[in-house]
Amino acid sequence: MNILVVNDDGINAAGINKLVQALSRVADVYVFAPDGQRSAKSHSLTLTDCVYMTPVDFPGAVKAYTLSGTPADCTKFGLQLLEDEGIRVDMVYSGINMGSNLGRDTLYSGTIGAAAEAALDGYKAVAVSVDSHTPTYFEKACELAVGLMDRVMEKLDAGYVLSINVPDLPAEKIKGVRLANLGPRYYDDRFYPQEDGGFMLSGHPSFEEICENQDSILISEGYATVTPLQFDFTAYDQFENVGGWDF
């Protein structure tokens, strides 16, 4: 099996190194990752500048490259290059992200965006995240990434991403794995002035309401979560409303 691994934290992030080590035990792994931090780039592509690629040595990978572009660029470029070389990619993994991708995070996440690019191109796609920006424990995230591989291949339809989120806890302290909804997670954030005259966005998540099986609540209670994501933004429940307007 051939697996393309991408991320948004960059080629030197601990998460992608742990994921490649785990996946390389069961598959041939190819890495295409940004040359630096690209968090919150969502599904953006580089259109007005060139993207530059540099080959690198990467433990566990058959081949690895850094790119100057976005996480979604890494997916798109990686799939193209490997196809040109006659290598058929069976699955795309994005992560392990250092920080969770819960609720509204999925709209901004470069990790999810990179996986979505694969899914929309017709590939099986998995995004993996740990709930800490400075994580210590990757064991459970790696275990789930490898353990769910066969079921994703056999049962997950193209066009969807399986998003895995794991607490930053030792594997034995995680209570279990739950199927979860994207919860209504909001942020109390704003742009703060900096000494150099610029402004930096900062804040923290808040929970204005709670729904059943909410991903962020389950993570805070010590469960790992699995959420299938889709990318059809059409508001079908508003068709009757908007259809009655006078255009």
Order of alpha helices (4+ residues) and beta strands (2+ residues): beta-alpha-beta-beta-beta-alpha-beta-alpha-alpha-beta-alpha-alpha-beta-beta-beta-beta-alpha-beta-alpha
